[in-house]
């Protein structure tokens, strides 16, 4: 519902326009973090990254990047993992 309301957001001056843009950016960033969290299926604890439905510590799946691409037209997210190359141990 928040994203629907953003389509009708207006501003009466440049300061309010900046705040409106920041609000849109925060919604997109929050949605991105949520998609990344749900895409990853491992737990890192204590307290850093916890999935109650995936309790196993899995170093192989943990050591990777999560890449996402948002399609503005369809509203869909494409998610994939990319390898991490450790150059320093």
PyMOL Python script that loads the backbone (N, CA, C, O; Angstrom):
from pymol import cmd

cmd.read_pdbstr("""\
ATOM      1  N   UNK A   1       0.822  -1.190   0.000  1.00  0.00           N
ATOM      2  CA  UNK A   1       0.000   0.000   0.000  1.00  0.00           C
ATOM      3  C   UNK A   1       0.868   1.255   0.000  1.00  0.00           C
ATOM      4  O   UNK A   1       0.498   2.269  -0.591  1.00  0.00           O
ATOM      5  N   UNK A   2       2.015   1.186   0.660  1.00  0.00           N
ATOM      6  CA  UNK A   2       2.902   2.343   0.696  1.00  0.00           C
ATOM      7  C   UNK A   2       3.381   2.700  -0.706  1.00  0.00           C
ATOM      8  O   UNK A   2       3.435   3.877  -1.062  1.00  0.00           O
ATOM      9  N   UNK A   3       3.732   1.682  -1.512  1.00  0.00           N
ATOM     10  CA  UNK A   3       4.191   1.955  -2.870  1.00  0.00           C
ATOM     11  C   UNK A   3       3.086   2.585  -3.713  1.00  0.00           C
ATOM     12  O   UNK A   3       3.363   3.440  -4.554  1.00  0.00           O
ATOM     13  N   UNK A   4       1.850   2.175  -3.499  1.00  0.00           N
ATOM     14  CA  UNK A   4       0.729   2.786  -4.222  1.00  0.00           C
ATOM     15  C   UNK A   4       0.585   4.258  -3.840  1.00  0.00           C
ATOM     16  O   UNK A   4       0.326   5.100  -4.701  1.00  0.00           O
ATOM     17  N   UNK A   5       0.750   4.570  -2.564  1.00  0.00           N
ATOM     18  CA  UNK A   5       0.649   5.955  -2.108  1.00  0.00           C
ATOM     19  C   UNK A   5       1.772   6.814  -2.664  1.00  0.00           C
ATOM     20  O   UNK A   5       1.579   8.009  -2.887  1.00  0.00           O
ATOM     21  N   UNK A   6       2.949   6.227  -2.893  1.00  0.00           N
ATOM     22  CA  UNK A   6       4.067   7.000  -3.423  1.00  0.00           C
ATOM     23  C   UNK A   6       3.770   7.545  -4.819  1.00  0.00           C
ATOM     24  O   UNK A   6       4.304   8.586  -5.201  1.00  0.00           O
ATOM     25  N   UNK A   7       2.923   6.851  -5.582  1.00  0.00           N
ATOM     26  CA  UNK A   7       2.566   7.340  -6.917  1.00  0.00           C
ATOM     27  C   UNK A   7       1.819   8.668  -6.867  1.00  0.00           C
ATOM     28  O   UNK A   7       1.808   9.416  -7.845  1.00  0.00           O
ATOM     29  N   UNK A   8       1.199   8.957  -5.735  1.00  0.00           N
ATOM     30  CA  UNK A   8       0.420  10.194  -5.585  1.00  0.00           C
ATOM     31  C   UNK A   8       1.120  11.225  -4.709  1.00  0.00           C
ATOM     32  O   UNK A   8       0.512  12.214  -4.300  1.00  0.00           O
ATOM     33  N   UNK A   9       2.386  10.993  -4.425  1.00  0.00           N
ATOM     34  CA  UNK A   9       3.145  11.892  -3.563  1.00  0.00           C
ATOM     35  C   UNK A   9       3.455  13.179  -4.307  1.00  0.00           C
ATOM     36  O   UNK A   9       3.823  13.149  -5.482  1.00  0.00           O
ATOM     37  N   UNK A  10       3.309  14.309  -3.629  1.00  0.00           N
ATOM     38  CA  UNK A  10       3.597  15.602  -4.239  1.00  0.00           C
ATOM     39  C   UNK A  10       4.476  16.446  -3.328  1.00  0.00           C
ATOM     40  O   UNK A  10       4.730  16.089  -2.178  1.00  0.00           O
ATOM     41  N   UNK A  11       4.930  17.561  -3.858  1.00  0.00           N
ATOM     42  CA  UNK A  11       5.797  18.461  -3.091  1.00  0.00           C
ATOM     43  C   UNK A  11       5.454  19.895  -3.446  1.00  0.00           C
ATOM     44  O   UNK A  11       5.149  20.213  -4.595  1.00  0.00           O
ATOM     45  N   UNK A  12       5.509  20.756  -2.438  1.00  0.00           N
ATOM     46  CA  UNK A  12       5.205  22.169  -2.679  1.00  0.00           C
ATOM     47  C   UNK A  12       6.451  23.026  -2.860  1.00  0.00           C
ATOM     48  O   UNK A  12       6.354  24.179  -3.280  1.00  0.00           O
ATOM     49  N   UNK A  13       7.618  22.473  -2.547  1.00  0.00           N
ATOM     50  CA  UNK A  13       8.861  23.207  -2.760  1.00  0.00           C
ATOM     51  C   UNK A  13       9.997  22.206  -2.962  1.00  0.00           C
ATOM     52  O   UNK A  13       9.782  20.997  -2.878  1.00  0.00           O
ATOM     53  N   UNK A  14      11.184  22.697  -3.223  1.00  0.00           N
ATOM     54  CA  UNK A  14      12.313  21.810  -3.500  1.00  0.00           C
ATOM     55  C   UNK A  14      12.706  20.957  -2.293  1.00  0.00           C
ATOM     56  O   UNK A  14      13.129  19.811  -2.442  1.00  0.00           O
ATOM     57  N   UNK A  15      12.562  21.527  -1.105  1.00  0.00           N
ATOM     58  CA  UNK A  15      12.886  20.754   0.088  1.00  0.00           C
ATOM     59  C   UNK A  15      11.939  19.559   0.220  1.00  0.00           C
ATOM     60  O   UNK A  15      12.385  18.443   0.486  1.00  0.00           O
ATOM     61  N   UNK A  16      10.662  19.783   0.038  1.00  0.00           N
ATOM     62  CA  UNK A  16       9.695  18.694   0.114  1.00  0.00           C
ATOM     63  C   UNK A  16       9.901  17.691  -1.026  1.00  0.00           C
ATOM     64  O   UNK A  16       9.686  16.492  -0.847  1.00  0.00           O
ATOM     65  N   UNK A  17      10.316  18.180  -2.190  1.00  0.00           N
ATOM     66  CA  UNK A  17      10.600  17.290  -3.307  1.00  0.00           C
ATOM     67  C   UNK A  17      11.770  16.358  -2.966  1.00  0.00           C
ATOM     68  O   UNK A  17      11.739  15.166  -3.271  1.00  0.00           O
ATOM     69  N   UNK A  18      12.794  16.922  -2.332  1.00  0.00           N
ATOM     70  CA  UNK A  18      13.931  16.107  -1.906  1.00  0.00           C
ATOM     71  C   UNK A  18      13.482  15.054  -0.899  1.00  0.00           C
ATOM     72  O   UNK A  18      13.901  13.900  -0.987  1.00  0.00           O
ATOM     73  N   UNK A  19      12.644  15.431   0.047  1.00  0.00           N
ATOM     74  CA  UNK A  19      12.154  14.474   1.046  1.00  0.00           C
ATOM     75  C   UNK A  19      11.300  13.392   0.392  1.00  0.00           C
ATOM     76  O   UNK A  19      11.360  12.230   0.795  1.00  0.00           O
ATOM     77  N   UNK A  20      10.510  13.759  -0.608  1.00  0.00           N
ATOM     78  CA  UNK A  20       9.686  12.777  -1.317  1.00  0.00           C
ATOM     79  C   UNK A  20      10.578  11.786  -2.059  1.00  0.00           C
ATOM     80  O   UNK A  20      10.316  10.583  -2.046  1.00  0.00           O
ATOM     81  N   UNK A  21      11.621  12.280  -2.701  1.00  0.00           N
ATOM     82  CA  UNK A  21      12.549  11.399  -3.409  1.00  0.00           C
ATOM     83  C   UNK A  21      13.262  10.471  -2.423  1.00  0.00           C
ATOM     84  O   UNK A  21      13.433   9.286  -2.706  1.00  0.00           O
ATOM     85  N   UNK A  22      13.676  10.995  -1.278  1.00  0.00           N
ATOM     86  CA  UNK A  22      14.337  10.163  -0.269  1.00  0.00           C
ATOM     87  C   UNK A  22      13.387   9.076   0.234  1.00  0.00           C
ATOM     88  O   UNK A  22      13.822   7.953   0.490  1.00  0.00           O
ATOM     89  N   UNK A  23      12.120   9.384   0.377  1.00  0.00           N
ATOM     90  CA  UNK A  23      11.148   8.400   0.815  1.00  0.00           C
ATOM     91  C   UNK A  23      11.012   7.287  -0.225  1.00  0.00           C
ATOM     92  O   UNK A  23      10.959   6.109   0.129  1.00  0.00           O
ATOM     93  N   UNK A  24      10.955   7.656  -1.507  1.00  0.00           N
ATOM     94  CA  UNK A  24      10.878   6.639  -2.555  1.00  0.00           C
ATOM     95  C   UNK A  24      12.133   5.761  -2.537  1.00  0.00           C
ATOM     96  O   UNK A  24      12.045   4.544  -2.694  1.00  0.00           O
ATOM     97  N   UNK A  25      13.282   6.374  -2.349  1.00  0.00           N
ATOM     98  CA  UNK A  25      14.534   5.611  -2.313  1.00  0.00           C
ATOM     99  C   UNK A  25      14.551   4.661  -1.126  1.00  0.00           C
ATOM    100  O   UNK A  25      14.992   3.521  -1.266  1.00  0.00           O
ATOM    101  N   UNK A  26      14.082   5.098   0.043  1.00  0.00           N
ATOM    102  CA  UNK A  26      14.057   4.235   1.227  1.00  0.00           C
ATOM    103  C   UNK A  26      13.138   3.035   1.027  1.00  0.00           C
ATOM    104  O   UNK A  26      13.456   1.927   1.460  1.00  0.00           O
ATOM    105  N   UNK A  27      12.013   3.251   0.380  1.00  0.00           N
ATOM    106  CA  UNK A  27      11.091   2.136   0.114  1.00  0.00           C
ATOM    107  C   UNK A  27      11.757   1.123  -0.813  1.00  0.00           C
ATOM    108  O   UNK A  27      11.675  -0.081  -0.569  1.00  0.00           O
ATOM    109  N   UNK A  28      12.410   1.592  -1.868  1.00  0.00           N
ATOM    110  CA  UNK A  28      13.085   0.689  -2.798  1.00  0.00           C
ATOM    111  C   UNK A  28      14.236  -0.046  -2.110  1.00  0.00           C
ATOM    112  O   UNK A  28      14.410  -1.247  -2.316  1.00  0.00           O
ATOM    113  N   UNK A  29      15.015   0.657  -1.303  1.00  0.00           N
ATOM    114  CA  UNK A  29      16.125   0.021  -0.588  1.00  0.00           C
ATOM    115  C   UNK A  29      15.602  -1.014   0.411  1.00  0.00           C
ATOM    116  O   UNK A  29      16.182  -2.093   0.534  1.00  0.00           O
ATOM    117  N   UNK A  30      14.537  -0.711   1.113  1.00  0.00           N
ATOM    118  CA  UNK A  30      13.954  -1.659   2.065  1.00  0.00           C
ATOM    119  C   UNK A  30      13.430  -2.900   1.361  1.00  0.00           C
ATOM    120  O   UNK A  30      13.609  -4.018   1.845  1.00  0.00           O
ATOM    121  N   UNK A  31      12.785  -2.705   0.225  1.00  0.00           N
ATOM    122  CA  UNK A  31      12.281  -3.834  -0.539  1.00  0.00           C
ATOM    123  C   UNK A  31      13.448  -4.700  -1.038  1.00  0.00           C
ATOM    124  O   UNK A  31      13.356  -5.928  -1.042  1.00  0.00           O
ATOM    125  N   UNK A  32      14.527  -4.063  -1.452  1.00  0.00           N
ATOM    126  CA  UNK A  32      15.699  -4.792  -1.917  1.00  0.00           C
ATOM    127  C   UNK A  32      16.296  -5.637  -0.795  1.00  0.00           C
ATOM    128  O   UNK A  32      16.611  -6.808  -1.009  1.00  0.00           O
ATOM    129  N   UNK A  33      16.454  -5.071   0.380  1.00  0.00           N
ATOM    130  CA  UNK A  33      17.005  -5.807   1.520  1.00  0.00           C
ATOM    131  C   UNK A  33      16.108  -6.993   1.857  1.00  0.00           C
ATOM    132  O   UNK A  33      16.608  -8.077   2.160  1.00  0.00           O
ATOM    133  N   UNK A  34      14.812  -6.805   1.810  1.00  0.00           N
ATOM    134  CA  UNK A  34      13.882  -7.890   2.106  1.00  0.00           C
ATOM    135  C   UNK A  34      14.015  -9.024   1.093  1.00  0.00           C
ATOM    136  O   UNK A  34      14.039 -10.193   1.476  1.00  0.00           O
ATOM    137  N   UNK A  35      14.102  -8.689  -0.197  1.00  0.00           N
ATOM    138  CA  UNK A  35      14.275  -9.722  -1.227  1.00  0.00           C
ATOM    139  C   UNK A  35      15.597 -10.462  -1.063  1.00  0.00           C
ATOM    140  O   UNK A  35      15.648 -11.681  -1.226  1.00  0.00           O
ATOM    141  N   UNK A  36      16.665  -9.737  -0.742  1.00  0.00           N
ATOM    142  CA  UNK A  36      17.966 -10.377  -0.527  1.00  0.00           C
ATOM    143  C   UNK A  36      17.905 -11.320   0.672  1.00  0.00           C
ATOM    144  O   UNK A  36      18.432 -12.431   0.612  1.00  0.00           O
ATOM    145  N   UNK A  37      17.274 -10.893   1.747  1.00  0.00           N
ATOM    146  CA  UNK A  37      17.168 -11.713   2.945  1.00  0.00           C
ATOM    147  C   UNK A  37      16.388 -12.994   2.667  1.00  0.00           C
ATOM    148  O   UNK A  37      16.779 -14.066   3.127  1.00  0.00           O
ATOM    149  N   UNK A  38      15.300 -12.894   1.927  1.00  0.00           N
ATOM    150  CA  UNK A  38      14.496 -14.066   1.638  1.00  0.00           C
ATOM    151  C   UNK A  38      15.174 -14.985   0.618  1.00  0.00           C
ATOM    152  O   UNK A  38      14.926 -16.191   0.607  1.00  0.00           O
ATOM    153  N   UNK A  39      16.021 -14.422  -0.231  1.00  0.00           N
ATOM    154  CA  UNK A  39      16.727 -15.223  -1.233  1.00  0.00           C
ATOM    155  C   UNK A  39      17.796 -16.108  -0.590  1.00  0.00           C
ATOM    156  O   UNK A  39      17.973 -17.263  -0.978  1.00  0.00           O
ATOM    157  N   UNK A  40      18.504 -15.557   0.395  1.00  0.00           N
ATOM    158  CA  UNK A  40      19.569 -16.312   1.066  1.00  0.00           C
ATOM    159  C   UNK A  40      18.935 -17.354   1.974  1.00  0.00           C
ATOM    160  O   UNK A  40      17.986 -17.056   2.699  1.00  0.00           O
ATOM    161  N   UNK A  41      19.452 -18.565   1.935  1.00  0.00           N
ATOM    162  CA  UNK A  41      18.876 -19.653   2.721  1.00  0.00           C
ATOM    163  C   UNK A  41      19.899 -20.242   3.676  1.00  0.00           C
ATOM    164  O   UNK A  41      20.160 -21.445   3.662  1.00  0.00           O
ATOM    165  N   UNK A  42      20.473 -19.383   4.504  1.00  0.00           N
ATOM    166  CA  UNK A  42      21.398 -19.838   5.523  1.00  0.00           C
ATOM    167  C   UNK A  42      21.343 -18.878   6.698  1.00  0.00           C
ATOM    168  O   UNK A  42      20.812 -17.773   6.591  1.00  0.00           O
ATOM    169  N   UNK A  43      21.891 -19.307   7.805  1.00  0.00           N
ATOM    170  CA  UNK A  43      21.889 -18.526   9.040  1.00  0.00           C
ATOM    171  C   UNK A  43      23.320 -18.188   9.425  1.00  0.00           C
ATOM    172  O   UNK A  43      24.218 -19.013   9.259  1.00  0.00           O
ATOM    173  N   UNK A  44      23.536 -17.007   9.926  1.00  0.00           N
ATOM    174  CA  UNK A  44      24.796 -16.604  10.547  1.00  0.00           C
ATOM    175  C   UNK A  44      24.431 -16.021  11.897  1.00  0.00           C
ATOM    176  O   UNK A  44      23.685 -15.045  11.979  1.00  0.00           O
ATOM    177  N   UNK A  45      24.943 -16.604  12.928  1.00  0.00           N
ATOM    178  CA  UNK A  45      24.604 -16.144  14.259  1.00  0.00           C
ATOM    179  C   UNK A  45      25.847 -16.143  15.121  1.00  0.00           C
ATOM    180  O   UNK A  45      26.839 -16.749  14.715  1.00  0.00           O
ATOM    181  N   UNK A  46      25.869 -15.519  16.256  1.00  0.00           N
ATOM    182  CA  UNK A  46      24.708 -14.980  16.947  1.00  0.00           C
ATOM    183  C   UNK A  46      24.360 -13.571  16.477  1.00  0.00           C
ATOM    184  O   UNK A  46      25.206 -12.678  16.447  1.00  0.00           O
ATOM    185  N   UNK A  47      23.142 -13.407  16.127  1.00  0.00           N
ATOM    186  CA  UNK A  47      22.558 -12.094  15.910  1.00  0.00           C
ATOM    187  C   UNK A  47      22.819 -11.406  14.593  1.00  0.00           C
ATOM    188  O   UNK A  47      22.166 -10.404  14.303  1.00  0.00           O
ATOM    189  N   UNK A  48      23.746 -11.894  13.771  1.00  0.00           N
ATOM    190  CA  UNK A  48      24.061 -11.144  12.557  1.00  0.00           C
ATOM    191  C   UNK A  48      23.014 -11.351  11.475  1.00  0.00           C
ATOM    192  O   UNK A  48      22.494 -10.385  10.917  1.00  0.00           O
ATOM    193  N   UNK A  49      22.706 -12.596  11.180  1.00  0.00           N
ATOM    194  CA  UNK A  49      21.817 -12.903  10.066  1.00  0.00           C
ATOM    195  C   UNK A  49      21.125 -14.199  10.429  1.00  0.00           C
ATOM    196  O   UNK A  49      21.757 -15.256  10.420  1.00  0.00           O
ATOM    197  N   UNK A  50      19.858 -14.146  10.745  1.00  0.00           N
ATOM    198  CA  UNK A  50      19.162 -15.294  11.299  1.00  0.00           C
ATOM    199  C   UNK A  50      17.928 -15.626  10.483  1.00  0.00           C
ATOM    200  O   UNK A  50      17.067 -14.769  10.282  1.00  0.00           O
ATOM    201  N   UNK A  51      17.834 -16.858  10.013  1.00  0.00           N
ATOM    202  CA  UNK A  51      16.642 -17.359   9.331  1.00  0.00           C
ATOM    203  C   UNK A  51      16.085 -18.503  10.157  1.00  0.00           C
ATOM    204  O   UNK A  51      16.723 -19.552  10.255  1.00  0.00           O
ATOM    205  N   UNK A  52      14.942 -18.337  10.740  1.00  0.00           N
ATOM    206  CA  UNK A  52      14.333 -19.375  11.547  1.00  0.00           C
ATOM    207  C   UNK A  52      13.955 -20.600  10.742  1.00  0.00           C
ATOM    208  O   UNK A  52      13.881 -21.703  11.282  1.00  0.00           O
ATOM    209  N   UNK A  53      13.714 -20.412   9.444  1.00  0.00           N
ATOM    210  CA  UNK A  53      13.337 -21.544   8.608  1.00  0.00           C
ATOM    211  C   UNK A  53      14.546 -22.221   7.964  1.00  0.00           C
ATOM    212  O   UNK A  53      14.400 -23.269   7.335  1.00  0.00           O
ATOM    213  N   UNK A  54      15.734 -21.639   8.112  1.00  0.00           N
ATOM    214  CA  UNK A  54      16.982 -22.233   7.607  1.00  0.00           C
ATOM    215  C   UNK A  54      18.044 -22.057   8.682  1.00  0.00           C
ATOM    216  O   UNK A  54      18.822 -21.103   8.647  1.00  0.00           O
ATOM    217  N   UNK A  55      18.071 -22.967   9.623  1.00  0.00           N
ATOM    218  CA  UNK A  55      18.928 -22.830  10.803  1.00  0.00           C
ATOM    219  C   UNK A  55      20.373 -23.256  10.567  1.00  0.00           C
ATOM    220  O   UNK A  55      21.247 -22.934  11.372  1.00  0.00           O
ATOM    221  N   UNK A  56      20.637 -23.963   9.492  1.00  0.00           N
ATOM    222  CA  UNK A  56      21.960 -24.529   9.255  1.00  0.00           C
ATOM    223  C   UNK A  56      22.987 -23.459   8.884  1.00  0.00           C
ATOM    224  O   UNK A  56      22.708 -22.562   8.089  1.00  0.00           O
ATOM    225  N   UNK A  57      24.177 -23.570   9.473  1.00  0.00           N
ATOM    226  CA  UNK A  57      25.300 -22.737   9.051  1.00  0.00           C
ATOM    227  C   UNK A  57      25.919 -23.396   7.827  1.00  0.00           C
ATOM    228  O   UNK A  57      26.334 -24.554   7.877  1.00  0.00           O
ATOM    229  N   UNK A  58      25.978 -22.659   6.739  1.00  0.00           N
ATOM    230  CA  UNK A  58      26.430 -23.229   5.472  1.00  0.00           C
ATOM    231  C   UNK A  58      27.458 -22.286   4.854  1.00  0.00           C
ATOM    232  O   UNK A  58      27.098 -21.331   4.165  1.00  0.00           O
ATOM    233  N   UNK A  59      28.755 -22.562   5.105  1.00  0.00           N
ATOM    234  CA  UNK A  59      29.807 -21.670   4.618  1.00  0.00           C
ATOM    235  C   UNK A  59      29.858 -21.605   3.098  1.00  0.00           C
ATOM    236  O   UNK A  59      30.165 -20.553   2.537  1.00  0.00           O
ATOM    237  N   UNK A  60      29.563 -22.704   2.426  1.00  0.00           N
ATOM    238  CA  UNK A  60      29.623 -22.708   0.963  1.00  0.00           C
ATOM    239  C   UNK A  60      28.621 -21.721   0.367  1.00  0.00           C
ATOM    240  O   UNK A  60      28.955 -20.976  -0.554  1.00  0.00           O
ATOM    241  N   UNK A  61      27.414 -21.714   0.885  1.00  0.00           N
ATOM    242  CA  UNK A  61      26.408 -20.778   0.371  1.00  0.00           C
ATOM    243  C   UNK A  61      26.568 -19.375   0.941  1.00  0.00           C
ATOM    244  O   UNK A  61      26.104 -18.402   0.346  1.00  0.00           O
ATOM    245  N   UNK A  62      27.223 -19.269   2.091  1.00  0.00           N
ATOM    246  CA  UNK A  62      27.369 -17.955   2.717  1.00  0.00           C
ATOM    247  C   UNK A  62      28.386 -17.092   1.975  1.00  0.00           C
ATOM    248  O   UNK A  62      28.175 -15.891   1.810  1.00  0.00           O
ATOM    249  N   UNK A  63      29.479 -17.689   1.530  1.00  0.00           N
ATOM    250  CA  UNK A  63      30.551 -16.930   0.893  1.00  0.00           C
ATOM    251  C   UNK A  63      30.241 -16.698  -0.584  1.00  0.00           C
ATOM    252  O   UNK A  63      30.838 -17.311  -1.468  1.00  0.00           O
ATOM    253  N   UNK A  64      29.295 -15.803  -0.822  1.00  0.00           N
ATOM    254  CA  UNK A  64      28.927 -15.405  -2.177  1.00  0.00           C
ATOM    255  C   UNK A  64      28.254 -14.038  -2.103  1.00  0.00           C
ATOM    256  O   UNK A  64      27.843 -13.590  -1.032  1.00  0.00           O
ATOM    257  N   UNK A  65      28.151 -13.399  -3.231  1.00  0.00           N
ATOM    258  CA  UNK A  65      27.415 -12.148  -3.335  1.00  0.00           C
ATOM    259  C   UNK A  65      25.996 -12.455  -3.793  1.00  0.00           C
ATOM    260  O   UNK A  65      25.769 -13.399  -4.549  1.00  0.00           O
ATOM    261  N   UNK A  66      25.058 -11.663  -3.337  1.00  0.00           N
ATOM    262  CA  UNK A  66      23.691 -11.753  -3.832  1.00  0.00           C
ATOM    263  C   UNK A  66      23.477 -10.582  -4.776  1.00  0.00           C
ATOM    264  O   UNK A  66      23.615  -9.424  -4.383  1.00  0.00           O
ATOM    265  N   UNK A  67      23.143 -10.885  -6.012  1.00  0.00           N
ATOM    266  CA  UNK A  67      22.903  -9.861  -7.022  1.00  0.00           C
ATOM    267  C   UNK A  67      21.415  -9.787  -7.306  1.00  0.00           C
ATOM    268  O   UNK A  67      20.730 -10.809  -7.352  1.00  0.00           O
ATOM    269  N   UNK A  68      20.923  -8.584  -7.496  1.00  0.00           N
ATOM    270  CA  UNK A  68      19.504  -8.429  -7.799  1.00  0.00           C
ATOM    271  C   UNK A  68      19.327  -7.395  -8.895  1.00  0.00           C
ATOM    272  O   UNK A  68      20.133  -6.481  -9.064  1.00  0.00           O
ATOM    273  N   UNK A  69      18.254  -7.573  -9.621  1.00  0.00           N
ATOM    274  CA  UNK A  69      17.891  -6.610 -10.653  1.00  0.00           C
ATOM    275  C   UNK A  69      16.390  -6.408 -10.578  1.00  0.00           C
ATOM    276  O   UNK A  69      15.619  -7.367 -10.602  1.00  0.00           O
ATOM    277  N   UNK A  70      15.987  -5.162 -10.487  1.00  0.00           N
ATOM    278  CA  UNK A  70      14.573  -4.813 -10.376  1.00  0.00           C
ATOM    279  C   UNK A  70      14.062  -4.334 -11.730  1.00  0.00           C
ATOM    280  O   UNK A  70      14.642  -3.433 -12.336  1.00  0.00           O
ATOM    281  N   UNK A  71      12.985  -4.933 -12.195  1.00  0.00           N
ATOM    282  CA  UNK A  71      12.353  -4.522 -13.452  1.00  0.00           C
ATOM    283  C   UNK A  71      11.230  -3.552 -13.112  1.00  0.00           C
ATOM    284  O   UNK A  71      10.197  -3.950 -12.572  1.00  0.00           O
ATOM    285  N   UNK A  72      11.435  -2.301 -13.424  1.00  0.00           N
ATOM    286  CA  UNK A  72      10.477  -1.256 -13.078  1.00  0.00           C
ATOM    287  C   UNK A  72       9.127  -1.455 -13.758  1.00  0.00           C
ATOM    288  O   UNK A  72       8.087  -1.118 -13.193  1.00  0.00           O
ATOM    289  N   UNK A  73       9.147  -2.002 -14.969  1.00  0.00           N
ATOM    290  CA  UNK A  73       7.901  -2.188 -15.717  1.00  0.00           C
ATOM    291  C   UNK A  73       7.022  -3.282 -15.100  1.00  0.00           C
ATOM    292  O   UNK A  73       5.819  -3.092 -14.922  1.00  0.00           O
ATOM    293  N   UNK A  74       7.626  -4.416 -14.781  1.00  0.00           N
ATOM    294  CA  UNK A  74       6.850  -5.546 -14.257  1.00  0.00           C
ATOM    295  C   UNK A  74       6.781  -5.566 -12.732  1.00  0.00           C
ATOM    296  O   UNK A  74       5.897  -6.206 -12.161  1.00  0.00           O
ATOM    297  N   UNK A  75       7.712  -4.867 -12.066  1.00  0.00           N
ATOM    298  CA  UNK A  75       7.773  -4.903 -10.612  1.00  0.00           C
ATOM    299  C   UNK A  75       8.401  -6.175 -10.063  1.00  0.00           C
ATOM    300  O   UNK A  75       8.310  -6.447  -8.866  1.00  0.00           O
ATOM    301  N   UNK A  76       9.041  -6.960 -10.935  1.00  0.00           N
ATOM    302  CA  UNK A  76       9.649  -8.230 -10.540  1.00  0.00           C
ATOM    303  C   UNK A  76      11.132  -8.053 -10.202  1.00  0.00           C
ATOM    304  O   UNK A  76      11.810  -7.167 -10.723  1.00  0.00           O
ATOM    305  N   UNK A  77      11.600  -8.915  -9.325  1.00  0.00           N
ATOM    306  CA  UNK A  77      13.005  -8.941  -8.926  1.00  0.00           C
ATOM    307  C   UNK A  77      13.656 -10.205  -9.471  1.00  0.00           C
ATOM    308  O   UNK A  77      13.095 -11.291  -9.328  1.00  0.00           O
ATOM    309  N   UNK A  78      14.813 -10.088 -10.084  1.00  0.00           N
ATOM    310  CA  UNK A  78      15.621 -11.230 -10.517  1.00  0.00           C
ATOM    311  C   UNK A  78      16.788 -11.335  -9.540  1.00  0.00           C
ATOM    312  O   UNK A  78      17.530 -10.374  -9.337  1.00  0.00           O
ATOM    313  N   UNK A  79      16.941 -12.514  -8.937  1.00  0.00           N
ATOM    314  CA  UNK A  79      17.962 -12.715  -7.922  1.00  0.00           C
ATOM    315  C   UNK A  79      18.913 -13.818  -8.367  1.00  0.00           C
ATOM    316  O   UNK A  79      18.496 -14.802  -8.979  1.00  0.00           O
ATOM    317  N   UNK A  80      20.206 -13.642  -8.051  1.00  0.00           N
ATOM    318  CA  UNK A  80      21.189 -14.681  -8.331  1.00  0.00           C
ATOM    319  C   UNK A  80      22.381 -14.523  -7.394  1.00  0.00           C
ATOM    320  O   UNK A  80      22.583 -13.475  -6.780  1.00  0.00           O
ATOM    321  N   UNK A  81      23.157 -15.588  -7.305  1.00  0.00           N
ATOM    322  CA  UNK A  81      24.371 -15.560  -6.492  1.00  0.00           C
ATOM    323  C   UNK A  81      25.585 -15.474  -7.404  1.00  0.00           C
ATOM    324  O   UNK A  81      25.587 -16.022  -8.506  1.00  0.00           O
ATOM    325  N   UNK A  82      26.618 -14.780  -6.933  1.00  0.00           N
ATOM    326  CA  UNK A  82      27.880 -14.663  -7.664  1.00  0.00           C
ATOM    327  C   UNK A  82      29.007 -15.039  -6.714  1.00  0.00           C
ATOM    328  O   UNK A  82      28.907 -14.794  -5.512  1.00  0.00           O
ATOM    329  N   UNK A  83      30.057 -15.620  -7.225  1.00  0.00           N
ATOM    330  CA  UNK A  83      31.150 -16.067  -6.353  1.00  0.00           C
ATOM    331  C   UNK A  83      31.932 -14.905  -5.744  1.00  0.00           C
ATOM    332  O   UNK A  83      32.020 -13.814  -6.308  1.00  0.00           O
ATOM    333  N   UNK A  84      32.489 -15.181  -4.579  1.00  0.00           N
ATOM    334  CA  UNK A  84      33.409 -14.259  -3.915  1.00  0.00           C
ATOM    335  C   UNK A  84      34.798 -14.833  -4.091  1.00  0.00           C
ATOM    336  O   UNK A  84      35.022 -16.015  -3.832  1.00  0.00           O
ATOM    337  N   UNK A  85      35.719 -14.019  -4.523  1.00  0.00           N
ATOM    338  CA  UNK A  85      37.110 -14.445  -4.684  1.00  0.00           C
ATOM    339  C   UNK A  85      37.924 -13.817  -3.564  1.00  0.00           C
ATOM    340  O   UNK A  85      38.187 -12.614  -3.578  1.00  0.00           O
ATOM    341  N   UNK A  86      38.323 -14.633  -2.592  1.00  0.00           N
ATOM    342  CA  UNK A  86      39.096 -14.151  -1.444  1.00  0.00           C
ATOM    343  C   UNK A  86      40.557 -13.999  -1.874  1.00  0.00           C
ATOM    344  O   UNK A  86      41.220 -14.990  -2.178  1.00  0.00           O
ATOM    345  N   UNK A  87      41.049 -12.787  -1.899  1.00  0.00           N
ATOM    346  CA  UNK A  87      42.433 -12.556  -2.300  1.00  0.00           C
ATOM    347  C   UNK A  87      43.363 -12.500  -1.096  1.00  0.00           C
ATOM    348  O   UNK A  87      44.582 -12.578  -1.246  1.00  0.00           O
ATOM    349  N   UNK A  88      42.790 -12.365   0.102  1.00  0.00           N
ATOM    350  CA  UNK A  88      43.572 -12.374   1.340  1.00  0.00           C
ATOM    351  C   UNK A  88      42.889 -13.338   2.296  1.00  0.00           C
ATOM    352  O   UNK A  88      41.679 -13.252   2.506  1.00  0.00           O
ATOM    353  N   UNK A  89      43.645 -14.245   2.870  1.00  0.00           N
ATOM    354  CA  UNK A  89      43.071 -15.201   3.832  1.00  0.00           C
ATOM    355  C   UNK A  89      43.147 -14.664   5.229  1.00  0.00           C
ATOM    356  O   UNK A  89      42.713 -15.328   6.171  1.00  0.00           O
TER     357      UNK A  89
END
""", "prot")
cmd.dss("prot")
cmd.show_as("cartoon", "prot")
cmd.util.cbc("prot")
cmd.orient("prot")
